Amino acid sequence: MNLYEDLKWRGLIQDISDEALIDKLNNESLTFYIGTDPTADSMHIGHYSSFLISKRLAKAGHKPILLVGGATGLIGDPKPTAERPMISKEEVEKNFRGLKEQAERIFGFEVVNNYDWTKDINVIDFLRDYGKYFNINYMLAKDKVKSRLESGITYAEFSYMILQALDFMHLYETRGCTLQVAGSDQWGNITSGIELVRKKLGKEIYGMVMPLVTDSNGVKFGKTEGNALWLDKNKTSSYELYQYLINLEDSMIIQYLKMLTFLSKEEIEELEVKNNENPHLREAHKALAREIITDLHGEEEYQKAVMMSEVLFTGEFKKLTKEEIEEVFKGYKKINVGNNQNIVDLLINMGIASSKREAREFITSNAISINGEKINDLEYVINDNDFMYGEYIIVRRGKKNYYIGIIDRS
């Protein structure tokens, strides 16, 4: 299977600008670029698929450039429904540094900033050298612009596609870049760059877009959508990423394996069979989590995420560090718990039982454990030894109901 066929099989090609690109992908070495605006200081899982396709191209002998839009980020790519909030130059610069460090560390790409070649263009030169090559009717026909005509679009947003076209032409002239790769929502901006180079320089360059990675509801991942899974482990920990991936719907898993891993066709098809025959084993999900987390954060982080996840089933919470306890139970309500109180009173005070009778039933039926150890003694009294690291007590009712207590020192 050649490169183009592999990309098609993985569902990574939605459109290309010219059929001639197929042969170039398979048989030539192209310099290409992928861009992102610095709206945050970390990329998220929505970027990851696009950057992996770039990694695939690099493995096949093509040369990647990552463009972080220090200039375009100050304007904002038009959203389909509303204008993006403006961010300050200081924040854009901070985000640029974060994205540059992250891209170089994870992907090894050369990083450029379009602010470097845009900042000195004056408004007259912008209109004469670039604006004159764009027909207003052509711009109005672009999907992102068309979707905003009724609600209104600012001139700044309207000009975004010209700035991105300028980037493509600059990289063509200075780096010999002949291909832009992006998610499908960038198709209009990419074709604008192709048109600018054709009209102004008489040269042919190419574009390729891939489907956006979406969640099970068809919503793309991103900061604006509020469902970002960050590539920075300080924003989305390896454990949180593992939990998300291991709990994906079965219907999504094979698509994600194709798009987000370097596993071979044979390996993925074998996992698909296992997923269909024994979905409860989650083998495909575990493979996806292993590939992504190891690629992003390394083997040690992956093993740590697995261990922390297994603790939830084994109840061996004393294996966890204080920081890991806080991470595993980050989304849980923390309840102040007094020391030296009877187990029955504890269950009522933490909201685990609604009455003493119900509390006793839970205890005598072996439904209650503290820090992973079953408690069936109605006279048990909570003491200092029950507070891990002198602070936390983890009460479980049944198999999946967790309650987190923090010692009340008042």
VOLUM-926126 format. One line per 5 residues: their letters; for each residue x, y, z of C-alpha. Coordinates in nm, 2 decimals. Layout:
residues N
a) X Y Z | ...
***
This chain:
residues 410
mnlye) 0.00 0.00 0.00 | 0.15 0.34 -0.10 | 0.13 0.65 0.11 | -0.18 0.79 -0.06 | -0.37 0.46 -0.03
dlkwr) -0.27 0.43 0.33 | -0.40 0.78 0.41 | -0.72 0.71 0.23 | -0.77 0.38 0.41 | -0.72 0.56 0.74
gliqd) -0.99 0.82 0.65 | -0.73 1.09 0.65 | -0.81 1.25 0.31 | -1.13 1.44 0.26 | -1.02 1.65 -0.04
isdea) -0.71 1.74 -0.25 | -0.68 2.04 -0.48 | -0.55 1.84 -0.78 | -0.51 1.48 -0.88 | -0.15 1.55 -0.97
lidkl) -0.08 1.56 -0.59 | -0.13 1.18 -0.56 | 0.18 1.10 -0.77 | 0.38 1.37 -0.59 | 0.29 1.23 -0.25
nnesl) 0.39 0.88 -0.35 | 0.70 0.95 -0.55 | 0.84 1.30 -0.47 | 0.98 1.48 -0.17 | 0.76 1.79 -0.10
tfyig) 0.80 2.07 0.15 | 0.47 2.12 0.32 | 0.33 2.32 0.60 | 0.06 2.28 0.86 | -0.06 2.58 1.06
tdpta) -0.23 2.66 1.39 | -0.31 2.99 1.56 | -0.19 3.05 1.92 | -0.53 3.08 2.08 | -0.39 2.86 2.37
dsmhi) -0.05 2.76 2.49 | -0.11 2.39 2.42 | -0.24 2.19 2.13 | -0.53 1.95 2.19 | -0.64 1.62 2.05
ghyss) -0.81 1.79 1.75 | -0.47 1.91 1.64 | -0.31 1.57 1.71 | -0.46 1.40 1.40 | -0.35 1.68 1.17
flisk) 0.00 1.66 1.32 | 0.01 1.29 1.29 | -0.07 1.31 0.92 | 0.23 1.54 0.89 | 0.44 1.29 1.08
rlaka) 0.33 1.02 0.83 | 0.43 1.25 0.54 | 0.77 1.31 0.71 | 0.83 0.94 0.75 | 0.76 0.91 0.37
ghkpi) 1.04 1.16 0.29 | 0.84 1.49 0.28 | 0.96 1.79 0.48 | 0.72 1.94 0.74 | 0.70 2.30 0.86
llvgg) 0.47 2.41 1.14 | 0.34 2.76 1.11 | 0.22 2.92 1.44 | 0.01 3.22 1.34 | 0.14 3.51 1.56
atgli) -0.02 3.74 1.30 | -0.34 3.55 1.21 | -0.39 3.47 1.58 | -0.43 3.84 1.64 | -0.72 3.85 1.39
gdpkp) -0.90 3.52 1.43 | -1.02 3.27 1.18 | -1.40 3.33 1.13 | -1.61 3.09 1.33 | -1.94 2.97 1.16
taerp) -2.16 3.14 1.42 | -1.99 3.43 1.59 | -1.67 3.64 1.60 | -1.38 3.51 1.81 | -1.28 3.72 2.11
miske) -0.97 3.92 2.04 | -0.66 3.82 2.24 | -0.38 4.05 2.34 | -0.04 4.05 2.17 | 0.12 3.95 2.50
evekn) -0.10 3.64 2.53 | -0.04 3.55 2.16 | 0.34 3.57 2.22 | 0.31 3.36 2.54 | 0.10 3.10 2.35
frglk) 0.34 3.10 2.06 | 0.63 3.01 2.29 | 0.43 2.73 2.44 | 0.32 2.58 2.11 | 0.67 2.61 1.96
eqaer) 0.82 2.42 2.25 | 0.55 2.15 2.24 | 0.57 2.10 1.87 | 0.94 2.07 1.87 | 0.94 1.83 2.16
ifgfe) 0.65 1.60 2.05 | 0.68 1.62 1.67 | 1.02 1.75 1.59 | 0.89 2.00 1.34 | 1.06 2.32 1.23
vvnny) 0.84 2.61 1.37 | 0.79 2.94 1.20 | 0.58 3.25 1.30 | 0.39 3.44 1.03 | 0.42 3.76 1.24
dwtkd) 0.78 3.77 1.13 | 0.69 3.84 0.76 | 0.36 4.01 0.82 | 0.44 4.28 1.08 | 0.62 4.52 0.84
invid) 0.36 4.51 0.56 | 0.18 4.85 0.55 | -0.19 4.88 0.46 | -0.12 5.02 0.11 | 0.12 4.74 0.02
flrdy) -0.13 4.48 0.16 | -0.41 4.61 -0.06 | -0.19 4.65 -0.37 | 0.02 4.34 -0.35 | -0.24 4.10 -0.21
gkyfn) -0.59 4.24 -0.19 | -0.61 4.32 -0.56 | -0.59 3.95 -0.64 | -0.90 3.86 -0.44 | -1.25 3.90 -0.60
inyml) -1.51 3.99 -0.34 | -1.76 3.74 -0.50 | -1.50 3.47 -0.47 | -1.45 3.55 -0.10 | -1.82 3.57 -0.03
akdkv) -1.87 3.22 -0.17 | -1.64 3.06 0.09 | -1.83 2.85 0.34 | -1.70 3.03 0.66 | -1.79 3.37 0.52
ksrle) -2.12 3.26 0.37 | -2.23 3.12 0.70 | -2.18 3.46 0.87 | -2.34 3.69 0.61 | -2.68 3.70 0.79
sgity) -2.54 3.76 1.14 | -2.26 3.98 1.01 | -1.88 3.95 0.97 | -1.62 4.21 1.05 | -1.37 4.33 0.79
aefsy) -1.09 4.19 1.01 | -1.23 3.84 1.00 | -1.31 3.88 0.63 | -0.95 3.95 0.56 | -0.82 3.64 0.74
milqa) -0.82 3.43 0.42 | -0.59 3.68 0.25 | -0.35 3.67 0.54 | -0.34 3.29 0.52 | -0.30 3.30 0.14
ldfmh) -0.01 3.54 0.20 | 0.15 3.28 0.43 | 0.13 3.01 0.16 | 0.29 3.23 -0.10 | 0.57 3.34 0.14
lyetr) 0.66 2.99 0.23 | 0.65 2.89 -0.14 | 0.89 3.18 -0.23 | 1.12 3.14 0.07 | 1.11 2.76 0.15
gctlq) 0.99 2.60 -0.17 | 0.68 2.49 0.01 | 0.43 2.35 -0.24 | 0.17 2.18 -0.01 | -0.05 2.29 0.28
vagsd) -0.21 2.02 0.50 | -0.50 2.10 0.74 | -0.84 2.00 0.87 | -1.13 2.03 0.64 | -1.25 2.35 0.79
qwgni) -0.95 2.52 0.63 | -1.03 2.43 0.27 | -1.14 2.78 0.18 | -0.83 2.94 0.32 | -0.60 2.68 0.15
tsgie) -0.76 2.73 -0.19 | -0.72 3.10 -0.15 | -0.35 3.06 -0.12 | -0.34 2.83 -0.42 | -0.53 3.10 -0.62
lvrkk) -0.30 3.38 -0.50 | 0.02 3.19 -0.61 | -0.14 3.10 -0.95 | -0.26 3.45 -1.02 | 0.05 3.64 -0.90
lgkei) 0.33 3.40 -0.97 | 0.19 3.17 -1.23 | 0.29 2.86 -1.03 | 0.10 2.55 -0.91 | 0.08 2.46 -0.55
ygmvm) -0.14 2.21 -0.37 | -0.37 2.16 -0.07 | -0.49 1.85 0.12 | -0.75 1.84 0.39 | -0.86 1.57 0.63
plvtd) -1.18 1.52 0.82 | -1.20 1.68 1.16 | -1.17 1.45 1.46 | -1.50 1.46 1.64 | -1.64 1.32 1.96
sngvk) -1.93 1.07 1.96 | -2.18 1.36 1.91 | -2.01 1.47 1.60 | -1.86 1.78 1.77 | -1.50 1.86 1.68
fgkte) -1.25 1.88 1.96 | -1.14 2.23 2.06 | -1.11 2.50 2.31 | -1.41 2.69 2.17 | -1.63 2.38 2.19
gnalw) -1.53 2.32 2.55 | -1.43 1.96 2.50 | -1.05 2.00 2.45 | -0.83 1.72 2.55 | -0.50 1.90 2.58
ldknk) -0.16 1.75 2.47 | 0.00 1.93 2.76 | -0.01 1.68 3.05 | -0.03 1.96 3.30 | -0.37 2.06 3.14
tssye) -0.50 1.71 3.06 | -0.31 1.44 3.26 | -0.21 1.11 3.11 | -0.46 0.95 3.35 | -0.74 1.17 3.23
lyqyl) -0.65 1.10 2.87 | -0.64 0.73 2.95 | -0.98 0.74 3.11 | -1.13 0.92 2.81 | -0.98 0.68 2.56
inled) -1.06 0.36 2.75 | -1.42 0.47 2.78 | -1.48 0.56 2.42 | -1.79 0.42 2.25 | -1.72 0.10 2.06
smiiq) -1.85 0.26 1.74 | -1.56 0.52 1.75 | -1.26 0.31 1.84 | -1.16 0.17 1.50 | -1.19 0.51 1.34
ylkml) -0.96 0.66 1.61 | -0.71 0.37 1.58 | -0.68 0.45 1.20 | -0.65 0.82 1.24 | -0.45 0.86 1.56
tflsk) -0.20 0.57 1.56 | 0.08 0.43 1.35 | -0.05 0.07 1.40 | -0.06 -0.12 1.07 | -0.37 -0.22 0.87
eeiee) -0.33 -0.58 0.99 | -0.29 -0.48 1.35 | -0.60 -0.26 1.35 | -0.81 -0.52 1.17 | -0.71 -0.78 1.43
levkn) -0.81 -0.54 1.70 | -1.14 -0.48 1.52 | -1.22 -0.85 1.53 | -1.13 -0.86 1.91 | -1.35 -0.56 1.97
nenph) -1.64 -0.72 1.79 | -1.60 -1.06 1.96 | -1.51 -0.95 2.32 | -1.59 -0.58 2.35 | -1.58 -0.60 2.73
lreah) -1.20 -0.67 2.72 | -1.15 -0.32 2.57 | -0.83 -0.44 2.39 | -0.88 -0.19 2.10 | -0.93 0.09 2.35
kalar) -0.62 -0.01 2.55 | -0.42 -0.02 2.23 | -0.54 0.33 2.14 | -0.46 0.47 2.48 | -0.11 0.30 2.48
eiitd) -0.02 0.44 2.14 | -0.14 0.80 2.20 | -0.01 0.84 2.56 | 0.33 0.68 2.48 | 0.37 0.90 2.18
lhgee) 0.28 1.22 2.37 | 0.42 1.16 2.71 | 0.64 0.85 2.71 | 0.61 0.49 2.83 | 0.65 0.58 3.20
eyqka) 0.35 0.82 3.19 | 0.14 0.55 3.01 | 0.23 0.28 3.28 | 0.14 0.53 3.55 | -0.20 0.60 3.39
vmmse) -0.27 0.23 3.37 | -0.17 0.17 3.74 | -0.39 0.46 3.86 | -0.68 0.32 3.66 | -0.64 -0.03 3.79
vlftg) -0.64 0.10 4.15 | -1.00 0.21 4.10 | -1.09 -0.16 4.05 | -0.86 -0.32 4.30 | -0.91 -0.06 4.57
efkkl) -0.54 -0.05 4.65 | -0.54 0.32 4.71 | -0.24 0.31 4.94 | -0.03 0.25 4.62 | -0.10 0.61 4.52
tkeei) 0.09 0.92 4.61 | -0.09 1.21 4.75 | -0.07 1.39 4.41 | -0.21 1.08 4.24 | -0.50 1.06 4.48
eevfk) -0.58 1.42 4.40 | -0.56 1.34 4.03 | -0.77 1.03 4.03 | -1.05 1.20 4.23 | -1.01 1.55 4.08
gykki) -1.37 1.57 3.98 | -1.52 1.44 4.30 | -1.67 1.66 4.57 | -1.45 1.67 4.88 | -1.64 1.63 5.21
nvgnn) -1.50 1.75 5.55 | -1.48 1.45 5.79 | -1.43 1.46 6.16 | -1.19 1.22 6.33 | -1.29 0.96 6.59
qnivd) -1.65 0.91 6.47 | -1.84 0.58 6.43 | -1.86 0.43 6.08 | -2.24 0.46 6.09 | -2.22 0.83 6.16
llinm) -1.95 0.87 5.89 | -2.18 0.72 5.62 | -2.46 0.96 5.72 | -2.24 1.27 5.75 | -2.08 1.20 5.40
giass) -2.42 1.15 5.24 | -2.35 0.78 5.17 | -2.65 0.66 5.37 | -2.98 0.85 5.44 | -3.04 0.69 5.78
krear) -2.87 0.48 6.05 | -3.07 0.18 5.94 | -2.95 0.21 5.58 | -2.59 0.27 5.70 | -2.60 -0.05 5.90
efits) -2.74 -0.25 5.61 | -2.46 -0.12 5.38 | -2.20 -0.22 5.65 | -2.33 -0.56 5.73 | -2.38 -0.66 5.36
naisi) -2.01 -0.59 5.29 | -2.09 -0.29 5.07 | -1.86 -0.05 5.24 | -1.48 -0.02 5.21 | -1.24 0.24 5.34
ngeki) -0.92 0.30 5.15 | -0.98 -0.03 4.98 | -1.04 -0.24 5.29 | -1.39 -0.39 5.37 | -1.55 -0.26 5.69
ndley) -1.83 -0.47 5.83 | -1.79 -0.39 6.20 | -2.08 -0.16 6.31 | -1.86 -0.04 6.60 | -1.56 0.07 6.38
vindn) -1.44 0.42 6.47 | -1.25 0.63 6.22 | -0.90 0.72 6.34 | -0.58 0.89 6.23 | -0.47 0.58 6.05
dfmyg) -0.77 0.60 5.81 | -0.65 0.93 5.67 | -0.40 0.87 5.40 | -0.12 1.12 5.41 | -0.29 1.26 5.71
eyiiv) -0.56 1.41 5.49 | -0.77 1.18 5.27 | -1.02 0.90 5.34 | -1.17 0.72 5.04 | -1.50 0.54 5.10
rrgkk) -1.65 0.31 4.84 | -2.01 0.18 4.84 | -2.06 -0.11 4.61 | -1.83 -0.13 4.31 | -1.84 0.22 4.16
nyyig) -1.96 0.48 4.42 | -1.67 0.67 4.56 | -1.68 0.94 4.83 | -1.38 1.15 4.93 | -1.33 1.28 5.28
iidrs) -1.08 1.54 5.39 | -1.00 1.55 5.76 | -1.17 1.84 5.94 | -0.90 2.01 6.14 | -1.12 2.30 6.26
***
